[in-house]
Amino acid sequence: SIIHLTFLHESGSKNLLGITTNCNKIPFHPYFYAKEVLGFILILVPLITPILF
């Protein structure tokens, strides 16, 4: 999911040729990345804990 969002944001959803243009490009704010990573860790830790102990 995170990889998909990253690649979609880099190339653009309507940019089929992959040509990079900076007009009309809204930056994907770092807080959204932090939220995704925190959610991933909060789900992964309880699932991995019984396996490791």
PLY file of the C-alpha trace (Angstrom):
ply
format ascii 1.0
element vertex 53
property float x
property float y
property float z
element edge 52
property int vertex1
property int vertex2
end_header
0.00 0.00 0.00
2.76 2.45 0.94
4.81 1.49 -2.11
1.77 1.93 -4.34
1.07 5.41 -2.94
4.70 6.43 -3.30
4.95 5.37 -6.93
1.53 6.83 -7.75
2.56 10.15 -6.27
5.92 10.22 -8.04
4.61 9.59 -11.55
1.11 11.02 -11.14
-2.19 9.24 -11.61
-2.85 10.65 -15.10
0.77 10.51 -16.28
0.92 7.30 -18.31
4.23 8.11 -20.01
6.07 8.83 -16.77
7.17 12.30 -17.89
7.90 14.37 -14.82
6.31 17.79 -14.60
6.10 19.94 -11.50
3.01 21.92 -12.45
-0.06 21.00 -10.41
1.95 18.68 -8.18
0.93 18.67 -4.53
3.63 17.35 -2.18
2.77 14.22 -0.24
3.24 15.55 3.26
5.65 13.71 5.59
2.98 13.48 8.29
1.07 11.02 6.11
4.18 8.84 5.84
4.63 9.01 9.61
0.99 8.02 10.12
1.32 5.05 7.78
4.56 3.84 9.40
3.10 4.20 12.90
0.00 2.24 11.89
2.15 -0.47 10.31
4.25 -0.78 13.48
1.20 -0.82 15.75
-0.26 -3.71 13.77
2.99 -5.58 13.19
4.27 -5.59 16.80
1.28 -7.46 18.33
1.36 -9.98 15.49
5.12 -10.64 15.76
5.29 -10.68 19.59
3.71 -14.16 20.06
5.97 -15.58 17.37
9.17 -14.32 18.97
8.29 -15.23 22.57
0 1
1 2
2 3
3 4
4 5
5 6
6 7
7 8
8 9
9 10
10 11
11 12
12 13
13 14
14 15
15 16
16 17
17 18
18 19
19 20
20 21
21 22
22 23
23 24
24 25
25 26
26 27
27 28
28 29
29 30
30 31
31 32
32 33
33 34
34 35
35 36
36 37
37 38
38 39
39 40
40 41
41 42
42 43
43 44
44 45
45 46
46 47
47 48
48 49
49 50
50 51
51 52
